[in-house]
Amino acid sequence: MNSILRKRILMVAFTQLSIFVLSFIFNHKISLLSYINISFYISAAFILTSLLVYTINSGFYDVISRSFTLAFSRGHKHKKFDEIPGLSELVTINQKPLLFNGIVNGALMLVALFAYYFLLT
């Protein structure tokens, strides 16, 4: 098996384990409803973080970060606007593993949600 896929599956397994642990900590039991609730928050956090990293890497915030750096460095060191690195050059996080983990955990949450809806109601 590919090492990248192995790392992603291990990350999903660790996230699932943490969902069960958080369910037990907050609700003192592991139920399908608590699993659905906690996995929704964790999946949303992974997906929103990957979208934020994607937006940063696309260069959307470069002008804003350069402007803030220029404004707050007045009097200390005179730099030209083009010499200041953009935020997309500083943040080098790959958003694909975060998105993969969020989508897989979201899909598992949807399976649990359909099971809860069709089997328990």
ZARO-839279 format. One record per residue (C-alpha): residue number from 1; residue in one letter; x, y, z. Coordinates in Angstrom, 2 decimals. Example, Ala and Ser with C-alpha at 12.3 -4.5 7.8 and 13.67 -1.06 7.14 Angstrom:
2
PT   num   residuo         u         v         w
PT     1         A     12.30     -4.50      7.80
PT     2         S     13.67     -1.06      7.14
REM end
This chain:
121
PT   num   residuo         u         v         w
PT     1         M      0.00      0.00      0.00
PT     2         N      1.16      3.51     -0.75
PT     3         S      2.75      5.32      2.20
PT     4         I      0.67      8.46      1.64
PT     5         L     -2.56      6.45      1.66
PT     6         R     -1.36      4.57      4.74
PT     7         K     -0.75      7.87      6.56
PT     8         R     -4.18      9.17      5.58
PT     9         I     -5.92      5.98      6.73
PT    10         L     -3.97      6.13      9.99
PT    11         M     -5.06      9.76     10.44
PT    12         V     -8.71      8.80      9.85
PT    13         A     -8.38      5.92     12.33
PT    14         F     -6.85      8.24     14.92
PT    15         T     -9.67     10.75     14.35
PT    16         Q    -12.29      8.02     14.76
PT    17         L    -10.64      6.88     17.98
PT    18         S    -10.62     10.45     19.27
PT    19         I    -14.32     10.79     18.39
PT    20         F    -15.11      7.73     20.52
PT    21         V    -12.95      9.00     23.38
PT    22         L    -14.57     12.45     23.25
PT    23         S    -18.00     10.84     23.14
PT    24         F    -17.17      8.85     26.26
PT    25         I    -15.69     11.89     28.04
PT    26         F    -18.57     14.28     27.33
PT    27         N    -21.52     11.87     27.55
PT    28         H    -20.10      9.12     29.82
PT    29         K    -21.27      6.60     27.23
PT    30         I    -20.78      5.87     23.57
PT    31         S    -24.00      6.28     21.64
PT    32         L    -24.78      6.70     17.97
PT    33         L    -26.18     10.19     18.51
PT    34         S    -23.12     11.42     20.40
PT    35         Y    -20.88      9.91     17.69
PT    36         I    -22.84     11.79     15.02
PT    37         N    -22.66     15.09     16.92
PT    38         I    -18.95     14.97     17.69
PT    39         S    -17.95     13.70     14.25
PT    40         F    -19.93     16.54     12.67
PT    41         Y    -17.90     19.14     14.58
PT    42         I    -14.59     17.43     13.85
PT    43         S    -15.39     16.95     10.14
PT    44         A    -16.50     20.56      9.83
PT    45         A    -13.30     21.73     11.53
PT    46         F    -11.14     19.71      9.13
PT    47         I    -13.03     20.88      6.05
PT    48         L    -13.10     24.54      7.09
PT    49         T     -9.40     24.46      7.98
PT    50         S     -8.54     22.95      4.60
PT    51         L    -10.61     25.62      2.85
PT    52         L     -8.85     28.35      4.84
PT    53         V     -5.42     26.94      3.92
PT    54         Y     -6.50     26.68      0.28
PT    55         T     -7.61     30.32      0.32
PT    56         I     -4.32     31.40      1.89
PT    57         N     -2.26     29.37     -0.61
PT    58         S     -4.18     30.88     -3.53
PT    59         G     -2.78     34.31     -2.67
PT    60         F     -6.05     35.91     -1.62
PT    61         Y     -4.60     37.40      1.58
PT    62         D     -1.19     38.41      0.18
PT    63         V     -1.93     42.10     -0.28
PT    64         I     -3.56     42.35      3.14
PT    65         S     -0.64     40.67      4.92
PT    66         R      1.89     42.80      3.05
PT    67         S     -0.05     45.94      3.93
PT    68         F     -0.19     45.03      7.63
PT    69         T      3.51     44.20      7.66
PT    70         L      4.34     47.50      5.97
PT    71         A      2.06     49.47      8.29
PT    72         F      3.40     47.95     11.50
PT    73         S      7.06     48.13     10.48
PT    74         R      7.11     51.89      9.89
PT    75         G     10.06     53.50     11.57
PT    76         H     11.87     50.22     12.23
PT    77         K     13.08     49.07      8.88
PT    78         H     12.17     50.56      5.55
PT    79         K     11.13     47.91      3.09
PT    80         K      9.52     48.20     -0.27
PT    81         F      6.10     46.68     -0.76
PT    82         D      7.46     44.17     -3.27
PT    83         E     10.19     42.98     -0.88
PT    84         I      7.69     41.82      1.74
PT    85         P      6.77     38.16      1.31
PT    86         G      3.12     37.34      0.87
PT    87         L      1.19     35.12      3.24
PT    88         S      0.98     32.40      0.56
PT    89         E      4.78     32.24      0.54
PT    90         L      4.93     31.88      4.32
PT    91         V      2.20     29.26      4.79
PT    92         T      3.24     26.02      3.13
PT    93         I      0.69     23.60      4.59
PT    94         N     -0.81     21.03      2.23
PT    95         Q     -4.60     21.19      2.51
PT    96         K     -5.32     17.85      0.80
PT    97         P     -4.84     15.59      3.87
PT    98         L     -7.11     17.84      5.92
PT    99         L     -9.76     17.79      3.21
PT   100         F     -9.47     14.00      2.82
PT   101         N     -9.82     13.47      6.56
PT   102         G    -12.80     15.82      6.74
PT   103         I    -14.59     14.20      3.82
PT   104         V    -14.00     10.62      5.03
PT   105         N    -15.11     11.44      8.57
PT   106         G    -18.10     13.33      7.16
PT   107         A    -19.04     10.33      5.05
PT   108         L    -18.80      8.04      8.08
PT   109         M    -20.95     10.50      9.99
PT   110         L    -23.55     10.43      7.21
PT   111         V    -23.60      6.63      7.28
PT   112         A    -24.18      6.79     11.04
PT   113         L    -26.86      9.44     10.53
PT   114         F    -28.74      7.29      8.02
PT   115         A    -28.42      4.30     10.34
PT   116         Y    -29.79      6.38     13.21
PT   117         Y    -32.64      7.72     11.10
PT   118         F    -33.73      4.45      9.48
PT   119         L    -33.00      2.00     12.28
PT   120         L    -33.83      3.93     15.43
PT   121         T    -36.81      6.03     14.35
REM end
